Amino acid sequence: EVESALQSVCHMWSGAPAAPSQSLSTATMSVVPTPMKSRLTSSAADITAEMIDQCKTLLHLFGVPFVIAPMEAEAQCVALEQAGLVEGIITNDSDTLLFGGKHIFRHVFDRHSDVEFYDADLIQEELGLSRQHMIHLALLLGSDYTEGIAGVGQVGSLEIVRNFERLEDFVAWHQGTEPQTL
């Protein structure tokens, strides 16, 4: 079970399908993103200002409170969670854990996938992966902010993260030199 959970966390950044996991109730606050393309990829269905306005109108009509995220919606959602205003975050963006999200729900609106639930405290407790470890995994495997390192897969990334406190230490070991800050 631990191995399955570990693979699930790694799959978040590698793009491979993860095993189904738990599901909990969702929060009642929404964050509406600003129109923006991903830093490394573009979406076939870009969100337009009109789509956002329609979404805001619907949320207002249904009485669902919302905020407009000034930049990164996931970072805004994490701030709301940390402030105790929401109980969890619904997103397919794995960077939410990197921003410090604690309760992440993925694939909520994908009828072809099971809803996945990630609890950062449980990941730390059962897998020994801190937020810093997950940031290092994302750097090695790739995320919205980095393409990752070619040839370093899930297994290699986990070995690096578990054996080196800092990525600089791994680079120094690999090059046979003294560690330096990157």
ZIHU-V610940 format. One record per residue. N is the residue number from 0. RES is the residue in one letter. OMEGA is omega in whole degrees, -180 to 180 (999 if undefined). D_CENTER is the distance of its C-alpha to the mean C-alpha in Angstrom with 2 decimals. Layout:
n = [N;N]
res = [RES;RES]
omega = [OMEGA;OMEGA]
d_center = [D_CENTER;D_CENTER]
This chain:
n = [0;1;2;3;4;5;6;7;8;9;10;11;12;13;14;15;16;17;18;19;20;21;22;23;24;25;26;27;28;29;30;31;32;33;34;35;36;37;38;39;40;41;42;43;44;45;46;47;48;49;50;51;52;53;54;55;56;57;58;59;60;61;62;63;64;65;66;67;68;69;70;71;72;73;74;75;76;77;78;79;80;81;82;83;84;85;86;87;88;89;90;91;92;93;94;95;96;97;98;99;100;101;102;103;104;105;106;107;108;109;110;111;112;113;114;115;116;117;118;119;120;121;122;123;124;125;126;127;128;129;130;131;132;133;134;135;136;137;138;139;140;141;142;143;144;145;146;147;148;149;150;151;152;153;154;155;156;157;158;159;160;161;162;163;164;165;166;167;168;169;170;171;172;173;174;175;176;177;178;179;180;181]
res = [E;V;E;S;A;L;Q;S;V;C;H;M;W;S;G;A;P;A;A;P;S;Q;S;L;S;T;A;T;M;S;V;V;P;T;P;M;K;S;R;L;T;S;S;A;A;D;I;T;A;E;M;I;D;Q;C;K;T;L;L;H;L;F;G;V;P;F;V;I;A;P;M;E;A;E;A;Q;C;V;A;L;E;Q;A;G;L;V;E;G;I;I;T;N;D;S;D;T;L;L;F;G;G;K;H;I;F;R;H;V;F;D;R;H;S;D;V;E;F;Y;D;A;D;L;I;Q;E;E;L;G;L;S;R;Q;H;M;I;H;L;A;L;L;L;G;S;D;Y;T;E;G;I;A;G;V;G;Q;V;G;S;L;E;I;V;R;N;F;E;R;L;E;D;F;V;A;W;H;Q;G;T;E;P;Q;T;L]
omega = [178;179;178;179;179;178;-180;179;179;-180;-179;-178;-177;179;179;-180;180;177;178;178;-174;176;177;178;-176;178;-176;178;180;172;-179;-179;172;-180;-177;176;176;-178;-176;-178;175;-178;178;-179;-180;178;-179;177;179;178;179;178;178;179;179;179;179;179;178;-179;179;178;179;178;179;173;177;179;-178;179;-175;-177;-179;177;178;178;178;178;178;179;-179;178;179;-179;176;-179;-179;-176;176;-179;171;-178;-178;179;179;176;-180;177;179;177;-177;-176;-173;176;-180;176;-180;-176;179;-175;179;-179;172;175;178;178;178;178;-175;179;178;176;178;-176;-173;-176;-179;-179;177;176;179;176;-179;175;178;176;180;177;-178;-175;-178;179;177;-172;179;179;-178;-179;-180;177;177;-178;-177;-177;180;179;179;178;179;-177;-178;-176;-179;-179;180;177;177;179;177;-179;180;178;-178;-180;-179;-179;176;178;175;178;179;999]
d_center = [21.00;19.27;19.20;17.71;14.87;14.39;14.45;11.93;9.29;10.63;10.79;7.11;7.84;11.46;11.55;14.00;14.39;13.44;16.10;16.46;15.75;16.76;16.72;17.56;18.92;16.95;17.49;20.02;18.67;17.04;15.59;17.13;15.60;18.18;19.20;17.55;16.85;13.91;15.03;15.49;16.07;17.92;17.63;20.84;20.64;19.96;19.77;23.14;24.55;26.67;23.82;22.25;25.74;26.23;23.03;24.12;27.58;26.48;24.38;27.43;29.84;28.00;27.83;24.06;23.28;20.79;19.96;19.47;16.51;18.34;15.70;11.91;11.49;8.11;10.00;12.91;11.45;10.55;14.12;15.54;14.16;15.49;18.70;19.12;19.36;16.87;16.25;12.71;10.17;10.47;8.02;7.34;4.64;1.85;2.78;3.58;4.47;5.92;7.66;9.03;8.06;10.35;10.59;8.01;10.00;9.34;12.37;14.42;16.39;16.82;20.21;20.16;17.30;17.11;14.68;12.19;11.59;9.58;11.47;10.58;14.38;15.22;13.02;14.91;18.15;18.37;16.62;17.32;13.89;13.44;10.73;12.88;12.96;9.25;9.63;12.68;11.28;9.01;12.31;14.31;12.55;11.33;8.51;9.34;11.47;13.19;14.79;14.82;18.18;20.35;21.76;19.33;17.71;15.82;18.97;19.93;16.61;16.77;20.40;19.88;17.30;19.61;22.76;22.09;21.03;20.38;19.68;22.94;24.76;23.69;24.81;28.06;28.66;28.08;30.46;32.85;32.81;32.11;28.55;27.93;25.21;23.16]
